[in-house]
Structure formats: C-alpha cells, structure tokens
Amino acid sequence: MPAKLLVGNLPPDTTESDIKNLFLEVGAEIEVLSIDGESDKLVATVQLDMEQSTAQVLADRSRRRMFRGRELTVYAPRFMK
C-alpha cells in the first residue's frame, strides 16, 4: 500500500518539480498529490510506493532539512487516505 508524507514550511513559489527533486536527492521517487496552504507557507502531500515504516524513516531523515532558506517539516501520518 502506498504511503503518504506531509511536507511543510515550503516557500510560496515551490513547484511540483521542486518537491520531486527534493526527494530524488535522497533516492525516493514520489507523486505530488497536492500543494496547499497560505501564501507564505505551503504544505505538500506526497505519495510514495513503499511501506509506511519505510516512509517514516524517510520522513525522519528529511525532517529539518533546509530548502531555500527554510527548515522543512516532514511527517508520515499513519492514517491518511
């Protein structure tokens, strides 16, 4: 079953391609499901073709990563449709 991650504190000009490239840097291919939020802070919902436990490890490794001068927040919610 695919797992999902929430990636927060993204700059307002972040594109789907930017998010995909962020995860490619750590060796994960993702599908961006949505990019939402206020104009100064966006949150992306991404889907990965991996088990939830593996997605949690990826989230832990990606948390607090810097992107365009911002510290990202990355969460792997256990129950998200």
MMTF fields as JSON, N, C-alpha, C and O atoms, coordinates in Angstrom:
{
  "mmtfVersion": "1.0.0",
  "mmtfProducer": "UNKNOWN",
  "numBonds": 323,
  "numAtoms": 324,
  "numGroups": 81,
  "numChains": 1,
  "numModels": 1,
  "chainsPerModel": [1],
  "groupsPerChain": [81],
  "chainIdList": ["A"],
  "bondAtomList": [4, 2, 8, 6, 12, 10, 16, 14, 20, 18, 24, 22, 28, 26, 32, 30, 36, 34, 40, 38, 44, 42, 48, 46, 52, 50, 56, 54, 60, 58, 64, 62, 68, 66, 72, 70, 76, 74, 80, 78, 84, 82, 88, 86, 92, 90, 96, 94, 100, 98, 104, 102, 108, 106, 112, 110, 116, 114, 120, 118, 124, 122, 128, 126, 132, 130, 136, 134, 140, 138, 144, 142, 148, 146, 152, 150, 156, 154, 160, 158, 164, 162, 168, 166, 172, 170, 176, 174, 180, 178, 184, 182, 188, 186, 192, 190, 196, 194, 200, 198, 204, 202, 208, 206, 212, 210, 216, 214, 220, 218, 224, 222, 228, 226, 232, 230, 236, 234, 240, 238, 244, 242, 248, 246, 252, 250, 256, 254, 260, 258, 264, 262, 268, 266, 272, 270, 276, 274, 280, 278, 284, 282, 288, 286, 292, 290, 296, 294, 300, 298, 304, 302, 308, 306, 312, 310, 316, 314, 320, 318],
  "bondOrderList": [1, 1, 1, 1, 1, 1, 1, 1, 1, 1, 1, 1, 1, 1, 1, 1, 1, 1, 1, 1, 1, 1, 1, 1, 1, 1, 1, 1, 1, 1, 1, 1, 1, 1, 1, 1, 1, 1, 1, 1, 1, 1, 1, 1, 1, 1, 1, 1, 1, 1, 1, 1, 1, 1, 1, 1, 1, 1, 1, 1, 1, 1, 1, 1, 1, 1, 1, 1, 1, 1, 1, 1, 1, 1, 1, 1, 1, 1, 1, 1],
  "groupList": [{"groupName": "MET", "atomNameList": ["N", "CA", "C", "O"], "elementList": ["N", "C", "C", "O"], "formalChargeList": [0, 0, 0, 0], "bondAtomList": [1, 0, 2, 1, 3, 2], "bondOrderList": [1, 1, 2], "singleLetterCode": "M", "chemCompType": "L-PEPTIDE LINKING"}, {"groupName": "PRO", "atomNameList": ["N", "CA", "C", "O"], "elementList": ["N", "C", "C", "O"], "formalChargeList": [0, 0, 0, 0], "bondAtomList": [1, 0, 2, 1, 3, 2], "bondOrderList": [1, 1, 2], "singleLetterCode": "P", "chemCompType": "L-PEPTIDE LINKING"}, {"groupName": "ALA", "atomNameList": ["N", "CA", "C", "O"], "elementList": ["N", "C", "C", "O"], "formalChargeList": [0, 0, 0, 0], "bondAtomList": [1, 0, 2, 1, 3, 2], "bondOrderList": [1, 1, 2], "singleLetterCode": "A", "chemCompType": "L-PEPTIDE LINKING"}, {"groupName": "LYS", "atomNameList": ["N", "CA", "C", "O"], "elementList": ["N", "C", "C", "O"], "formalChargeList": [0, 0, 0, 0], "bondAtomList": [1, 0, 2, 1, 3, 2], "bondOrderList": [1, 1, 2], "singleLetterCode": "K", "chemCompType": "L-PEPTIDE LINKING"}, {"groupName": "LEU", "atomNameList": ["N", "CA", "C", "O"], "elementList": ["N", "C", "C", "O"], "formalChargeList": [0, 0, 0, 0], "bondAtomList": [1, 0, 2, 1, 3, 2], "bondOrderList": [1, 1, 2], "singleLetterCode": "L", "chemCompType": "L-PEPTIDE LINKING"}, {"groupName": "VAL", "atomNameList": ["N", "CA", "C", "O"], "elementList": ["N", "C", "C", "O"], "formalChargeList": [0, 0, 0, 0], "bondAtomList": [1, 0, 2, 1, 3, 2], "bondOrderList": [1, 1, 2], "singleLetterCode": "V", "chemCompType": "L-PEPTIDE LINKING"}, {"groupName": "GLY", "atomNameList": ["N", "CA", "C", "O"], "elementList": ["N", "C", "C", "O"], "formalChargeList": [0, 0, 0, 0], "bondAtomList": [1, 0, 2, 1, 3, 2], "bondOrderList": [1, 1, 2], "singleLetterCode": "G", "chemCompType": "PEPTIDE LINKING"}, {"groupName": "ASN", "atomNameList": ["N", "CA", "C", "O"], "elementList": ["N", "C", "C", "O"], "formalChargeList": [0, 0, 0, 0], "bondAtomList": [1, 0, 2, 1, 3, 2], "bondOrderList": [1, 1, 2], "singleLetterCode": "N", "chemCompType": "L-PEPTIDE LINKING"}, {"groupName": "ASP", "atomNameList": ["N", "CA", "C", "O"], "elementList": ["N", "C", "C", "O"], "formalChargeList": [0, 0, 0, 0], "bondAtomList": [1, 0, 2, 1, 3, 2], "bondOrderList": [1, 1, 2], "singleLetterCode": "D", "chemCompType": "L-PEPTIDE LINKING"}, {"groupName": "THR", "atomNameList": ["N", "CA", "C", "O"], "elementList": ["N", "C", "C", "O"], "formalChargeList": [0, 0, 0, 0], "bondAtomList": [1, 0, 2, 1, 3, 2], "bondOrderList": [1, 1, 2], "singleLetterCode": "T", "chemCompType": "L-PEPTIDE LINKING"}, {"groupName": "GLU", "atomNameList": ["N", "CA", "C", "O"], "elementList": ["N", "C", "C", "O"], "formalChargeList": [0, 0, 0, 0], "bondAtomList": [1, 0, 2, 1, 3, 2], "bondOrderList": [1, 1, 2], "singleLetterCode": "E", "chemCompType": "L-PEPTIDE LINKING"}, {"groupName": "SER", "atomNameList": ["N", "CA", "C", "O"], "elementList": ["N", "C", "C", "O"], "formalChargeList": [0, 0, 0, 0], "bondAtomList": [1, 0, 2, 1, 3, 2], "bondOrderList": [1, 1, 2], "singleLetterCode": "S", "chemCompType": "L-PEPTIDE LINKING"}, {"groupName": "ILE", "atomNameList": ["N", "CA", "C", "O"], "elementList": ["N", "C", "C", "O"], "formalChargeList": [0, 0, 0, 0], "bondAtomList": [1, 0, 2, 1, 3, 2], "bondOrderList": [1, 1, 2], "singleLetterCode": "I", "chemCompType": "L-PEPTIDE LINKING"}, {"groupName": "PHE", "atomNameList": ["N", "CA", "C", "O"], "elementList": ["N", "C", "C", "O"], "formalChargeList": [0, 0, 0, 0], "bondAtomList": [1, 0, 2, 1, 3, 2], "bondOrderList": [1, 1, 2], "singleLetterCode": "F", "chemCompType": "L-PEPTIDE LINKING"}, {"groupName": "GLN", "atomNameList": ["N", "CA", "C", "O"], "elementList": ["N", "C", "C", "O"], "formalChargeList": [0, 0, 0, 0], "bondAtomList": [1, 0, 2, 1, 3, 2], "bondOrderList": [1, 1, 2], "singleLetterCode": "Q", "chemCompType": "L-PEPTIDE LINKING"}, {"groupName": "ARG", "atomNameList": ["N", "CA", "C", "O"], "elementList": ["N", "C", "C", "O"], "formalChargeList": [0, 0, 0, 0], "bondAtomList": [1, 0, 2, 1, 3, 2], "bondOrderList": [1, 1, 2], "singleLetterCode": "R", "chemCompType": "L-PEPTIDE LINKING"}, {"groupName": "TYR", "atomNameList": ["N", "CA", "C", "O"], "elementList": ["N", "C", "C", "O"], "formalChargeList": [0, 0, 0, 0], "bondAtomList": [1, 0, 2, 1, 3, 2], "bondOrderList": [1, 1, 2], "singleLetterCode": "Y", "chemCompType": "L-PEPTIDE LINKING"}],
  "groupTypeList": [0, 1, 2, 3, 4, 4, 5, 6, 7, 4, 1, 1, 8, 9, 9, 10, 11, 8, 12, 3, 7, 4, 13, 4, 10, 5, 6, 2, 10, 12, 10, 5, 4, 11, 12, 8, 6, 10, 11, 8, 3, 4, 5, 2, 9, 5, 14, 4, 8, 0, 10, 14, 11, 9, 2, 14, 5, 4, 2, 8, 15, 11, 15, 15, 15, 0, 13, 15, 6, 15, 10, 4, 9, 5, 16, 2, 1, 15, 13, 0, 3],
  "groupIdList": [1, 2, 3, 4, 5, 6, 7, 8, 9, 10, 11, 12, 13, 14, 15, 16, 17, 18, 19, 20, 21, 22, 23, 24, 25, 26, 27, 28, 29, 30, 31, 32, 33, 34, 35, 36, 37, 38, 39, 40, 41, 42, 43, 44, 45, 46, 47, 48, 49, 50, 51, 52, 53, 54, 55, 56, 57, 58, 59, 60, 61, 62, 63, 64, 65, 66, 67, 68, 69, 70, 71, 72, 73, 74, 75, 76, 77, 78, 79, 80, 81],
  "secStructList": [7, 7, 3, 3, 3, 3, 3, 3, 3, 3, 7, 6, 6, 7, 7, 2, 2, 2, 2, 2, 2, 2, 2, 2, 6, 6, 6, 7, 7, 3, 3, 3, 3, 3, 3, 3, 3, 3, 6, 6, 3, 3, 3, 3, 3, 3, 3, 3, 1, 1, 7, 2, 2, 2, 2, 2, 2, 2, 2, 2, 2, 2, 6, 6, 7, 3, 3, 6, 6, 3, 3, 7, 3, 3, 3, 7, 7, 1, 1, 7, 7],
  "xCoordList": [0.846, 0.0, 0.896, 1.867, 0.578, 1.392, 1.307, 0.286, 2.392, 2.447, 2.399, 2.71, 2.007, 1.952, 2.79, 2.95, 3.323, 4.057, 3.474, 2.966, 3.549, 3.218, 4.524, 5.297, 4.765, 5.992, 5.59, 4.922, 5.999, 5.556, 6.666, 7.85, 6.247, 7.1, 7.804, 8.94, 7.106, 7.647, 7.462, 6.451, 8.41, 8.263, 7.094, 6.705, 6.534, 5.343, 5.538, 4.56, 6.745, 6.969, 7.392, 7.888, 7.2, 7.587, 6.706, 5.484, 7.357, 6.621, 6.635, 7.382, 5.806, 5.774, 7.151, 7.614, 7.783, 9.113, 10.14, 10.995, 10.062, 10.968, 10.841, 11.843, 9.615, 9.362, 9.867, 10.485, 9.603, 10.103, 11.624, 12.193, 12.28, 13.747, 14.293, 15.349, 13.579, 13.99, 14.096, 15.056, 13.117, 13.093, 13.999, 14.509, 14.207, 15.156, 16.569, 17.362, 16.877, 18.192, 18.448, 19.599, 17.387, 17.543, 17.142, 17.001, 16.962, 16.716, 15.285, 15.047, 14.32, 12.922, 12.148, 12.24, 11.396, 10.507, 9.133, 8.628, 8.535, 7.249, 6.266, 6.634, 5.017, 3.963, 3.427, 3.039, 3.397, 2.851, 1.34, 0.847, 0.607, -0.851, -1.462, -2.472, -0.837, -1.368, -0.317, 0.603, -0.479, 0.315, -0.696, -1.347, -0.824, -1.843, -1.237, -0.097, -2.012, -1.62, -1.722, -2.202, -1.253, -1.234, -0.134, 0.731, -0.173, 0.764, 2.218, 3.108, 2.485, 3.884, 4.393, 5.599, 3.502, 3.899, 3.008, 1.797, 3.605, 2.846, 3.099, 4.138, 2.128, 2.252, 1.941, 0.925, 2.82, 2.603, 2.263, 2.83, 1.337, 1.032, 1.632, 1.327, 2.489, 3.151, 2.888, 2.666, 2.918, 2.693, 3.929, 4.55, 4.271, 5.44, 5.01, 4.097, 5.649, 5.349, 6.254, 7.205, 5.926, 6.703, 5.829, 4.771, 6.299, 5.586, 5.624, 6.524, 4.651, 4.567, 5.8, 6.267, 6.325, 7.503, 8.728, 9.533, 8.867, 9.965, 9.754, 10.704, 8.512, 8.189, 8.5, 8.938, 8.279, 8.589, 10.086, 10.493, 10.901, 12.363, 12.748, 13.583, 12.152, 12.425, 12.005, 12.715, 10.857, 10.398, 11.373, 11.704, 11.829, 12.783, 14.085, 14.661, 14.542, 15.774, 15.598, 16.547, 14.391, 14.131, 13.737, 13.841, 13.291, 12.846, 13.997, 15.141, 13.685, 14.641, 15.659, 16.661, 15.395, 16.243, 15.987, 14.853, 17.016, 16.876, 16.531, 17.106, 15.583, 15.181, 14.894, 13.956, 15.702, 15.562, 15.477, 14.65, 16.344, 16.416, 15.368, 15.252, 14.607, 13.574, 13.841, 14.3, 13.542, 13.649, 12.343, 11.285, 12.42, 11.214, 10.699, 11.459, 9.41, 8.789, 8.236, 7.536, 8.542, 8.101, 7.495, 8.126, 6.265, 5.554, 5.019, 4.65, 4.981, 4.405, 3.187, 3.292, 2.019, 0.819, 0.455, 0.477, 0.128, -0.189, -1.536, -1.706, -2.485, -3.836, -4.226, -4.754, -3.959, -4.295, -4.713, -3.977, -5.893, -6.397, -6.059, -6.392],
  "yCoordList": [-1.176, 0.0, 1.246, 1.311, 2.209, 3.438, 4.204, 4.185, 4.87, 5.703, 7.168, 7.513, 8.017, 9.45, 10.209, 9.792, 11.339, 12.261, 13.644, 14.004, 14.418, 15.834, 16.602, 16.375, 17.504, 18.302, 19.752, 20.337, 20.337, 21.686, 22.716, 22.396, 23.953, 25.136, 25.378, 25.849, 25.047, 25.268, 26.729, 27.334, 27.31, 28.687, 28.803, 27.81, 30.006, 30.189, 29.876, 29.578, 29.933, 29.674, 28.23, 27.937, 27.342, 25.945, 25.262, 25.408, 24.511, 23.79, 22.291, 21.804, 21.584, 20.128, 19.549, 18.604, 20.109, 19.661, 19.86, 19.0, 20.986, 21.233, 20.137, 19.638, 19.768, 18.765, 17.392, 16.664, 17.051, 15.772, 15.721, 14.7, 16.809, 16.85, 16.739, 16.144, 17.309, 17.179, 15.715, 15.308, 14.941, 13.534, 12.674, 11.655, 13.065, 12.335, 12.41, 11.481, 13.523, 13.687, 12.645, 12.307, 12.133, 11.092, 9.719, 8.76, 9.635, 8.353, 7.871, 6.672, 8.771, 8.362, 9.044, 10.256, 8.25, 8.808, 8.975, 8.074, 10.142, 10.449, 10.947, 11.296, 10.967, 11.622, 12.741, 12.494, 13.951, 15.082, 15.072, 15.214, 14.904, 14.865, 16.252, 16.538, 17.127, 18.485, 19.399, 18.959, 20.68, 21.729, 22.778, 23.415, 22.955, 23.838, 24.716, 24.513, 25.689, 26.471, 27.957, 28.424, 28.683, 30.13, 30.561, 29.764, 31.813, 32.287, 32.23, 32.096, 32.327, 32.335, 30.974, 30.795, 30.022, 28.677, 27.655, 27.628, 26.83, 25.792, 24.434, 24.198, 23.539, 22.149, 21.272, 21.454, 20.333, 19.395, 18.02, 17.591, 17.351, 15.964, 15.136, 15.344, 14.198, 13.367, 11.899, 11.505, 11.103, 9.669, 8.928, 9.297, 7.877, 7.063, 5.616, 5.171, 4.892, 3.48, 2.667, 2.02, 2.721, 1.995, 1.775, 2.384, 0.901, 0.621, 1.846, 2.68, 1.945, 3.074, 3.177, 4.28, 2.051, 2.084, 2.655, 3.363, 2.353, 2.897, 4.391, 5.173, 4.779, 6.203, 6.979, 8.128, 6.364, 7.022, 7.288, 8.355, 6.334, 6.523, 7.665, 8.497, 7.713, 8.788, 10.143, 11.136, 10.178, 11.42, 11.863, 13.045, 10.928, 11.258, 11.815, 12.748, 11.255, 11.729, 13.092, 13.87, 13.372, 14.619, 15.771, 16.935, 15.462, 16.493, 17.44, 17.017, 18.693, 19.773, 20.011, 20.698, 19.452, 19.705, 21.12, 21.596, 21.79, 23.161, 23.167, 22.422, 24.022, 24.202, 25.676, 26.227, 26.31, 27.739, 28.592, 29.498, 28.286, 29.074, 28.739, 29.447, 27.688, 27.277, 25.866, 24.996, 25.667, 24.333, 23.594, 24.013, 22.504, 21.748, 20.956, 20.558, 20.741, 19.81, 18.667, 18.905, 17.443, 16.28, 15.276, 14.881, 14.87, 13.928, 12.77, 12.948, 11.603, 10.417, 9.999, 9.133, 10.617, 10.24, 8.776, 8.294, 8.094, 6.663, 6.409, 5.42, 7.282, 7.06, 8.256, 9.248, 8.148, 9.237, 8.62, 7.835, 8.984, 8.439, 9.376, 9.106],
  "zCoordList": [0.0, 0.0, 0.0, 0.754, -0.825, -0.854, 0.462, 1.149, 0.79, 1.99, 1.576, 0.437, 2.508, 2.238, 3.247, 4.394, 2.789, 3.645, 3.491, 2.43, 4.56, 4.517, 4.645, 5.576, 3.716, 3.695, 3.889, 3.036, 5.019, 5.35, 5.371, 5.265, 5.51, 5.554, 4.217, 4.172, 3.138, 1.802, 1.402, 1.759, 0.672, 0.199, -0.784, -1.399, -0.937, -1.767, -3.249, -3.935, -3.758, -5.184, -5.473, -6.561, -4.521, -4.682, -5.722, -5.719, -6.613, -7.655, -7.382, -6.534, -8.109, -8.017, -8.366, -7.727, -9.361, -9.768, -8.651, -8.439, -7.936, -6.805, -5.76, -5.245, -5.453, -4.417, -4.873, -4.097, -6.115, -6.638, -6.56, -6.173, -6.923, -6.888, -5.464, -5.25, -4.492, -3.093, -2.692, -2.038, -3.084, -2.692, -3.56, -3.094, -4.804, -5.644, -5.066, -5.221, -4.399, -3.777, -2.701, -2.427, -2.088, -1.069, -1.611, -0.851, -2.921, -3.567, -3.576, -3.72, -3.425, -3.409, -4.536, -4.727, -5.265, -6.279, -5.65, -4.981, -5.875, -5.262, -6.309, -7.43, -5.906, -6.674, -5.796, -4.654, -6.3, -5.543, -5.732, -6.851, -4.635, -4.693, -4.6, -5.243, -3.785, -3.647, -3.044, -2.354, -3.322, -2.688, -2.236, -3.064, -0.932, -0.369, 0.715, 1.135, 1.157, 2.311, 2.075, 1.042, 3.072, 2.998, 2.038, 1.675, 1.634, 0.623, 1.069, 0.228, 2.371, 2.811, 3.281, 3.447, 3.496, 3.923, 3.243, 3.461, 2.431, 1.739, 2.361, 2.979, 2.188, 2.622, 1.414, 0.742, 1.153, 0.054, 0.629, 1.634, -0.025, 0.285, -0.841, -2.016, -0.465, -1.473, -1.18, -0.035, -2.233, -2.102, -2.581, -3.578, -1.853, -2.168, -2.3, -1.605, -3.171, -3.345, -2.414, -2.851, -1.113, -0.105, 1.127, 1.282, 1.983, 3.229, 4.144, 4.042, 5.023, 5.945, 6.837, 7.122, 7.274, 8.148, 7.417, 8.021, 6.141, 5.344, 5.117, 5.156, 4.882, 4.706, 5.98, 5.915, 7.133, 8.403, 8.517, 8.977, 8.104, 8.123, 7.191, 7.545, 6.011, 5.061, 5.639, 5.481, 6.303, 6.939, 8.017, 8.113, 8.821, 9.885, 9.313, 9.873, 8.218, 7.583, 6.909, 6.813, 6.45, 5.717, 6.632, 6.243, 7.83, 8.759, 9.072, 9.237, 9.15, 9.456, 8.346, 8.541, 7.22, 6.057, 5.563, 5.608, 5.099, 4.619, 3.127, 2.335, 2.772, 1.382, 1.165, 1.741, 0.337, 0.032, 1.295, 1.397, 2.246, 3.468, 4.508, 5.508, 4.303, 5.262, 5.764, 5.025, 7.031, 7.615, 7.363, 7.832, 6.628, 6.293, 7.484, 8.366, 7.487, 8.426, 7.58, 6.596, 7.956, 7.188, 8.159, 9.139, 7.873, 8.733, 7.897, 6.736, 8.491, 7.859, 8.68, 9.549, 8.405, 9.166, 8.936, 7.804, 9.988, 9.871, 9.224, 8.511, 9.461, 8.941, 8.094, 8.597, 6.809, 5.891, 4.567, 3.97, 4.123, 2.846, 1.729, 0.575]
}
